[in-house]
């Protein structure tokens, strides 16, 4: 950056700005962590920080078979959706970037239309069809919509990344005596990997985050994912508000997000902006 | 057409086929099915009484106060959150653009709201504003039950949306900011333009395409709001969004006919918003496909 021309005041101003942004972004996360560490008796003390740190809510949550089932469902469903969307998206993006064929624009425009599509509009038909086909309350019943709704994201992001790849290097490697397979594995795949990885993170986040499909197309531990489990969480008794357990469960599923964000922030930002700005 | 070109077309369609088929089967077909269902009286609790009723379902929805109130609520939440997000997102983008120390930290922190599960974010803010568990009342010296009253509930819902989605706006705008040539800004500075003039006369006009795309995506996204409202009020206190009305009719009351009419109307609204942006504000989405 052009740091040389900055005055002291200016630097102070932007530094203070950064601090405000960081606090604003992390405040609700700090709050739910703090809430999850309070003792049940202290949940109503209206204080930001816990008086006494206690892990009782975490113990409750991990003893609850509903939560572990939901966690397993979320991980499995999101992982398979991601794999499927990125694979199909990569095929399509490759064709769009590398091959001349009628319908390229149509596919891109169609994908864009689906990205803007309101999921609530197809909930009824999916609910009805899934019950008939036996897909209601199954992994496949969620994987299909997740894969479809993330395909536009995958196609646009991957196409934007693939456009930047110097594909001719592949030919150069072949001239140097590499087989087509070797050229792909040693030359093209490493160049394409960062883009594929960026797309995969974004797709995973979508599937991990979704609530509408999960709330509408599942009903039991068989396929209910974490967001739906948290939203429909009821305490162990009718008289107990499950605040502490909800907070602990929320923290458990937020920790992986924070780790991914810290490790891969550049990849996420690149993926987010690739489709929308560079395009 | 040469044989080579024909082979290329075949390969291309082979590669695209799985994705295209998935998109058609899981979105286009259910959408048509929704239109079809919306023409029937069809309640899953009384499946035998299924009967063709033409446009009656649409007349019932459009004649109900619930729909219009939900539409008003949804537009209020959309305009309220997107407009604040644009301003706040710009401020955040400028901070990230200018901050010399800790830019990585700022960016990583902003990705937390973006990545966090919406249901979790909504829960956290719900507990924060809750009169028994929350700290907000104690902090502000108030004792209101925020989510038990309509306008304060809207405030909580909208600010949750803003917190969750401003990072998306900020990151897109930051990418746009880096496209503004530094030479141009330096030249404007030399010519005596102050910071505000440089921002409004140079930066903003150059960023117009990025801003419009970010606004379009965020507006359509905000219009679909479901998770936050569901978690924080379940639509009580007159805070229904259109997606909540659709969900309640379809999944809670199992009224597929009426619910499908709501679904189709929501789809029409989304089309209208997209058309407004693309025609009215002249976003050229096709430009993005080349280059």
Interface residues (C-beta under 8 A of the other chain):
Chain A: X1 X2 X3 X6 X11 X14 X15 X17 X18 X20 X21 X22 X24 X25 X26 X28 X29 X31 X32 X35 X43 X44 X46 X47 X48 X88 X89 X91 X92 X94 X95 X96 X99 X100 X101 X102 X103 X104 X105 X107 X108 X109 X110 X111 X112 X114 X115 X116 X117 X118 X119 X120 X121 X122 X123 X124 X125 X126 X127 X128 X129 X144 X145 X147 X148 X149 X151 X152 X155 X205 X208 X209 X211 X212 X215 X216 X226 X227 X228 X230 X231 X243 X246 X247 X250 X253 X254 X257 X258 X260 X261 X262 X265 X268 X269 X272 X273 X276 X277 X278 X279
Chain B: X5 X8 X9 X11 X12 X13 X15 X16 X18 X19 X20 X22 X23 X25 X26 X27 X29 X30 X31 X33 X34 X37 X44 X91 X92 X94 X95 X96 X97 X98 X99 X100 X101 X102 X103 X104 X105 X106 X107 X108 X109 X110 X111 X112 X113 X114 X115 X116 X117 X118 X119 X120 X121 X123 X124 X125 X127 X128 X132 X133 X134 X135 X137 X138 X139 X163 X167 X168 X171 X172 X174 X175 X176 X179 X182 X210 X213 X214 X216 X217 X220 X223 X224 X226 X227 X230 X231 X242 X243 X246 X247 X250 X251 X256 X259 X260 X263 X264 X266 X267 X270 X274 X285 X286 X288 X289 X291
